[in-house]
Amino acid sequence: MVERKTFPAYGGYNIVVVSEQMRDGKWAAVATVTQSTGTAQRVIDLPVPVERFDTETEAENVAFKTAMEWIDQNTPRSEGPSSPGPSKVA
């Protein structure tokens, strides 16, 4: 079953993490970064990683971290520091 979770980040960004348990029992996850502006929604699909993980939480954590790194690298410093993330995903 596919799980989709949305987490807020700074600068008007949100991180959408989608995780799925594969046939072999391992977990995979991918992140999408979204940003709402006054007139539009920007959607950045991050590359699909090849890594698989033993737990859903581990897969989500890696996807969330990847998305935060993308935001940090593509957002002017004046918009704020990295979000520590939700309590479940660090």
Backbone bond lengths (Angstrom), bond angles and torsions (degrees), N, CA, C in turn:
res aa  C-N    CA-C-N  psi(-1)  N-CA   C-N-CA  omega(-1)  CA-C   N-CA-C  phi
1 M - - - 1.441 - - 1.529 109.69 -
2 V 1.281 117.06 140.03 1.458 123.29 -179.49 1.530 109.07 -89.50
3 E 1.325 115.65 132.38 1.467 122.46 177.54 1.521 109.04 -112.55
4 R 1.337 116.99 131.86 1.465 121.54 178.66 1.523 108.13 -122.13
5 K 1.339 115.86 126.17 1.464 121.55 -179.94 1.519 109.26 -131.47
6 T 1.330 115.94 142.36 1.466 121.28 179.53 1.522 108.97 -116.51
7 F 1.335 115.68 132.35 1.457 122.61 -179.62 1.521 109.15 -125.18
8 P 1.341 118.10 135.60 1.466 119.93 177.22 1.529 111.39 -74.76
9 A 1.322 115.37 149.48 1.462 122.39 173.58 1.527 106.54 -136.01
10 Y 1.303 117.57 175.12 1.464 120.32 -178.20 1.533 111.66 -75.98
11 G 1.327 115.94 170.60 1.458 121.76 174.96 1.523 114.43 70.88
12 G 1.331 117.12 20.39 1.462 119.65 -179.47 1.521 112.97 80.11
13 Y 1.320 117.31 9.41 1.461 121.52 -179.98 1.527 111.34 -89.57
14 N 1.309 115.43 152.82 1.454 123.65 166.84 1.519 107.26 -128.32
15 I 1.312 115.48 153.19 1.460 121.46 176.69 1.515 107.75 -116.80
16 V 1.316 116.11 123.61 1.455 121.62 176.43 1.521 106.77 -105.66
17 V 1.331 116.01 121.06 1.459 121.76 179.41 1.527 107.89 -111.52
18 V 1.314 115.43 127.10 1.458 121.50 177.92 1.524 107.13 -116.10
19 S 1.339 115.30 124.40 1.464 119.79 179.35 1.522 109.65 -121.42
20 E 1.331 114.24 154.07 1.463 119.76 -179.36 1.519 109.17 -150.98
21 Q 1.330 115.23 138.53 1.463 119.61 174.77 1.523 108.04 -86.19
22 M 1.323 114.82 127.41 1.452 120.98 -176.56 1.533 110.33 -84.65
23 R 1.319 116.81 170.92 1.466 121.39 -178.58 1.512 113.58 -57.36
24 D 1.337 116.51 -32.86 1.468 119.94 -178.89 1.526 113.39 -81.35
25 G 1.345 116.83 2.60 1.460 121.45 179.40 1.516 114.36 92.05
26 K 1.315 117.55 -12.44 1.470 121.56 178.55 1.534 109.24 -77.88
27 W 1.327 114.79 163.33 1.460 121.15 -179.09 1.522 111.33 -110.52
28 A 1.320 115.43 144.32 1.455 123.28 174.44 1.531 107.83 -126.14
29 A 1.325 116.57 151.22 1.465 120.39 177.83 1.519 109.28 -148.47
30 V 1.310 115.14 151.03 1.455 122.23 177.12 1.528 107.52 -139.22
31 A 1.325 116.57 151.74 1.461 121.08 -178.78 1.519 111.00 -119.58
32 T 1.318 113.96 148.83 1.454 123.06 171.70 1.523 106.70 -125.31
33 V 1.316 116.64 135.62 1.455 121.92 177.02 1.524 107.34 -102.43
34 T 1.329 116.39 129.98 1.461 120.41 175.84 1.520 108.99 -121.47
35 Q 1.329 115.28 149.89 1.461 121.05 177.17 1.512 108.42 -139.86
36 S 1.314 115.19 123.93 1.456 120.08 177.11 1.518 109.53 -91.86
37 T 1.323 115.12 134.45 1.457 120.82 174.07 1.520 106.72 -117.01
38 G 1.287 117.09 -177.61 1.455 120.04 -179.79 1.516 113.33 -64.45
39 T 1.320 117.26 -24.68 1.467 119.63 -174.11 1.524 114.78 -125.96
40 A 1.329 117.88 -6.06 1.466 118.24 -174.45 1.522 111.01 -157.02
41 Q 1.317 115.38 173.22 1.464 122.07 172.58 1.518 108.07 -122.99
42 R 1.312 115.39 122.93 1.468 122.15 177.81 1.531 107.79 -92.08
43 V 1.324 117.11 133.19 1.464 122.10 -179.04 1.528 108.69 -125.07
44 I 1.342 115.82 123.46 1.459 121.26 179.87 1.524 107.74 -119.45
45 D 1.323 116.61 107.66 1.458 121.61 176.34 1.522 107.85 -83.05
46 L 1.321 116.12 118.42 1.461 120.31 179.61 1.529 109.75 -80.52
47 P 1.325 117.61 157.25 1.470 120.22 -178.95 1.538 111.55 -57.92
48 V 1.312 115.63 145.21 1.460 121.17 178.58 1.528 108.05 -78.23
49 P 1.341 116.84 119.84 1.466 118.60 -179.58 1.531 111.45 -74.74
50 V 1.309 115.80 154.94 1.466 120.34 178.17 1.523 111.63 -91.64
51 E 1.332 117.59 -12.98 1.460 120.72 -178.79 1.525 111.44 -65.59
52 R 1.333 115.21 146.74 1.469 122.98 173.43 1.522 106.85 -124.38
53 F 1.319 117.12 150.24 1.459 121.80 -172.11 1.524 111.26 -129.03
54 D 1.326 115.31 157.98 1.460 120.52 -178.89 1.522 112.61 -72.15
55 T 1.347 116.96 -29.70 1.464 120.12 -178.01 1.528 111.07 -127.72
56 E 1.314 114.47 156.16 1.461 120.20 176.56 1.529 110.56 -63.67
57 T 1.321 116.34 -41.35 1.467 120.67 -179.30 1.521 111.32 -59.86
58 E 1.321 116.74 -43.72 1.464 120.45 178.94 1.534 110.87 -61.81
59 A 1.324 116.90 -43.42 1.469 120.93 178.77 1.525 110.55 -62.82
60 E 1.340 116.97 -44.43 1.462 121.00 179.54 1.524 111.36 -63.57
61 N 1.319 116.53 -40.93 1.472 120.11 -179.80 1.518 111.59 -59.58
62 V 1.324 116.77 -44.32 1.466 120.69 -179.21 1.531 110.07 -65.95
63 A 1.326 117.54 -42.61 1.468 120.50 179.09 1.531 110.71 -64.03
64 F 1.336 116.83 -43.17 1.461 120.99 178.94 1.531 110.70 -62.29
65 K 1.327 116.90 -45.47 1.465 120.95 -179.97 1.529 110.84 -61.52
66 T 1.319 117.25 -41.62 1.461 121.60 178.15 1.528 110.53 -60.26
67 A 1.325 116.31 -42.72 1.468 120.60 179.77 1.529 111.38 -66.33
68 M 1.336 116.85 -41.83 1.466 119.21 178.42 1.522 110.92 -64.51
69 E 1.312 117.58 -37.30 1.469 120.51 176.54 1.520 110.38 -63.22
70 W 1.332 117.48 -39.22 1.463 120.76 178.23 1.530 109.20 -63.35
71 I 1.324 116.87 -45.92 1.467 120.44 179.54 1.525 110.03 -60.97
72 D 1.330 117.05 -46.87 1.469 120.76 -179.75 1.526 111.93 -58.28
73 Q 1.316 117.25 -38.63 1.465 121.30 -177.52 1.528 112.84 -79.93
74 N 1.328 117.66 -17.36 1.459 120.25 -173.38 1.522 114.08 -120.85
75 T 1.334 116.96 14.23 1.452 121.98 -179.84 1.518 109.60 -122.63
76 P 1.331 117.64 134.12 1.462 119.23 176.22 1.528 110.72 -57.34
77 R 1.304 117.32 139.66 1.475 122.74 -177.56 1.527 112.74 -55.87
78 S 1.310 118.72 -26.44 1.464 121.52 -176.85 1.529 112.78 -68.41
79 E 1.331 117.71 -13.34 1.462 119.83 -178.18 1.512 113.20 -85.06
80 G 1.319 120.06 -7.43 1.456 120.75 173.13 1.499 114.20 124.81
81 P 1.333 114.99 164.99 1.464 120.45 -179.65 1.517 111.76 -78.01
82 S 1.316 115.57 170.70 1.455 121.08 177.74 1.519 110.49 -60.72
83 S 1.299 114.85 140.31 1.454 120.32 173.50 1.518 108.43 -73.47
84 P 1.337 118.38 140.84 1.446 119.51 177.47 1.517 111.99 -71.24
85 G 1.322 117.38 -11.32 1.452 121.34 177.48 1.507 111.52 91.23
86 P 1.288 115.68 173.20 1.458 119.82 179.22 1.516 110.03 -71.51
87 S 1.318 116.18 162.19 1.461 119.83 -175.19 1.520 112.41 -62.59
88 K 1.332 118.24 -31.01 1.464 120.93 -179.79 1.528 111.75 -78.91
89 V 1.311 116.60 -32.14 1.459 120.93 -176.28 1.524 107.68 -113.71
90 A 1.326 116.81 120.08 1.468 119.62 -178.96 1.504 110.92 -126.17
